[in-house]
């Protein structure tokens, strides 16, 4: 059981938080808080299950690459502790949990959620064919922003699209930080990443991604409520992004991992801003 928990990364909840937050932002900005707290709980369960499913699928596809990278060679499939057949069974079980969550949502939200499956299936292959797999992850890991809004309102609106775009650049920023841990091993294994592509300009690139995220968050809040005061709600997260960039040490694995993990708190700050604006009368 321990190996299956490791396979689904239940020991590392940061990924579930990062998948959950765009869903929660969208629910909050659409005016669903606190009335739709049930939706927040559903998205929390779904984030844990589907992040776990994504990790299992990724490890199945990447088992050969994982065995050649120091940080990942101990993963259950790469190390031979979990068979492919057992891994596929685990994947199906986690997807069934996600399906239970899915059927609780508005019909339009269900359709939008299902539309992400092709992007999810293609993600593990991106590091083999593009220098920007983080961009593909940005499309996938932020999809909840497109699901949360129709789950509350039953339709679409411009603030939702701006929020999705903001979340995309948030992922570009934090996942480039994450990729800094594997630059040397990735070069040996032939794995591509934004961290390798940016090289010595990684800090500047991450700063640009976070700046674009902040600007688009401002646009999303403004479209929801055109009041100069709403921008003040982004000052805490802008300060947090600035801290990440200013204190980032690209050559330090421990530093990069700490800055990456700090984005669960950045997600909370954005959620509070969305809640304040979405619930304003």
N, C-alpha and C positions, 0 to 999 in steps of 0.2 A: 504493500500500500504506500510505503514511503516513496518508492520509485515512481509510482503513478502520480503522487502529489508533486514530486519534483518535475515530472514530465509536463504537468499542467501549470507549473510555476506557482502553486498555491503558497509556497514558502516566500515568494517575492510579490507581494500584493501591489507594488507600484504600478505594474502594467494594467491591472484592473482599475486602479484609480484614474489613470490617464485615459483609458477607454470610457470610463463612466462620466468624467467631467463634462465633455461636450454635450452629452445627453441632458445632464442636469442644467447646464447653462441655457439650453434651448427651452426646456420646460419653464425655467424661472423667467426668462426674458419674454416668453409668450404669455406671462401672467398666470402661470399655473400654481405658483406657491402662495400660501401653503395648502391650497385646496386639493392639489393633485399630488400630495405626498405619497400616495400609493404608487403613482408612476415613478417617482424617484426610487422607491424601494424595488420596483420591478426592474428598472434600469440597472440598479446596483447588482441584483442577482444575475441579470443578463450579462453584465460586464464581466463578472467573475467567470461565468460559464463560457462565454464566447472568447474571452481572452485566453482561457485555458485551452479551448478547442483550437484557437489559432496557433498557440505554442506547440501543441501536439502535432498539428499539420505541418508547421514549419520544421519541426525536428524530424518528421518523417521524410520530407523533401531534402533537408539539409544534412542528413545523417553522415554523408561522406565528407562534406565540408567541415562539419562540426568536429569530426575526428582529427582534423588537421590544424585546428585552432586551439591554443592552450586554454583559453577561458571556457570553451564549450566541449572539449573532448570528454569530459566527465558526465555529460548529459546521458540519461538512461538508455536512449536508443543507440547513440554513438558508442557508448561503452558496452553495449550488448546486454544490459540488465533487463531491458524490456524488448520483447519481440515486435516485429512489424504488425503481426496479426493482433496482438494485445493492444498496441498503440492505436490501431484503427478502431478497435472496439471501444477504447476510451474516448476517442474522438466522437464516435456516434453517440455515446452516452451524454457527453457534454452538449452536443448539438440538440439532443432531445430536451435538455433543460432549457436551452435557448428557445426552442420551439414553444414550450409551455409559456414562456414569457411573451413571445411574439403574438400568440393568439389572444392575449389579454388587451392588445392595443387596438386603436382605431384602424379601420380597414386600410385607409390611405397610408398610415404609418407602417402597417404590415408590408404593403407593396414596396415602399421606399426601403425598408430594412432588407427585404429579400433582394432588391436590386444591387446590394453591395456584394453579394456572394461571388460574382465573377472577379471583382477587384481583389477580394480576399484570396481567392484561389490562385491568382496570378502573382501575388506579392512575393512569395519565397524565391521566385525565379528572377526578380528584378535585379538583385545584386550580381547576377551573372551577365546581364545585358545592358545595364546602364550605370553611370556613375552616380545617379541620384535615386537610389531605392528609397531614400527617406521621403522623397516627394510622393512616391506611390503609397508609402505608409501614411503620409499626410492625408491622402484621399480616403484611405480605409479607416484609420483610427479616429477620424473626426466625423464619421458618417452619422453618429448619434445626434449631431446638431441638426441634421435633416430629418431625423425621426422624431425627436422630442417635440418640435413645433407642431406638426400635424397631429401628434398624439394628444395635444392639448386643444388645438383650434380646429382640427379637421381640414386644414388647408395650408397653403404656403404664403410667405410674405417676404419682402426684401430684407428685413432685419435678420431673418433666418439665413439667407444666403451670405450676408456680410459676416455673420457669426461663423458659418462654415469656412469661409475664406480665412478668417482670423485664426481659427483652430488649425487650419492647414499649415500656416506659418509657425504656429506654436510647436507643432510636431516637428517641422523642419529644424527648428532651433534645438529642442531638447533631444531629438534623436541624433543630430549631428554631434552633440555633446557626448551622448552614449557611445557613438561610433569611434570617438577618440580613444576609447579603451583598447580597441582592436586594430589600430592602424598598422602596426608592424606585422602581426599575424595575418591580417587580411591581405597585405602585400605579398606575403609568401604563398598564401592559399589562392591568390588571384581573385579575391572578393572585392568588389567595388563599393564605395560609399562616398557620401558628401564630405566626410572628414578627410578622406584620402584626396579627393578632388580639390578641396580648398587648401589643403596643405598648411603652409605657414600663415595663410589668411583665414584660418578657421575661426578665430575670435571675431574678426570683422564680419565674416559671413553669418555667424550666429547672432551677432548684434543686429545685423540687417533683418534677419528673420524675425527676431523679437520686436524690432521697431515696426515692421509691417503688421505683425500680429496686433500690436497696441493700436495702431492707426485704424485697422479694420474693426477692432472691438469698439473703438470710439464711433465709427460709422454705424455699427449695429445698434449701439445704445441710442445714438442720435436719431436714427430712423424710427426707433421705437418711441422715443420721447425727445423731441427737439428742444432741449433746454440746456444752456451752458453748464448747469450744475451737474448734469449726468457725467460729464467728462471727469469731474473730480473723483468719481467712483473708480476711475482707472489709475489714479496716482499710486495707490499701494502696489498694484501689479506691475506698473511701469518701474517703480523703484526696485521691486524684486527682480525683474528682468535685468535691470542695470547692475544689480549686485552680482547676479550670475555671471554676466559677461566680464565685469571688472575683476572678479576674484577667480575666474577660470584659469587653471593651469593645464594647458593642453597636453603636456608631457606626463602629467600625474594621473594614473588610473584612479586612485582613491578620490582625488579632487573632482575628476570628471563624473564619477559615479555619484558623489555627494550632490553635485550641482544638478545632475539629471533627476535624482530622487526628490530634490526640493520642488520640482514642478507639480507635485501633488498639492503643495501649499499654494503655488501660483494658481492652480485650478480652483482652489477654494476661494481665493481672492476674486477671481473673475466671476464665480458663481454668486458671491455676495453682491457684486456690482449689478449683475443681471437681475437678481432678485429685487434689489432696491428699485431699479428702473422699471422692471416688469410689473411690479405691484403698485407703483405710484398712480395716484388718481389725478 
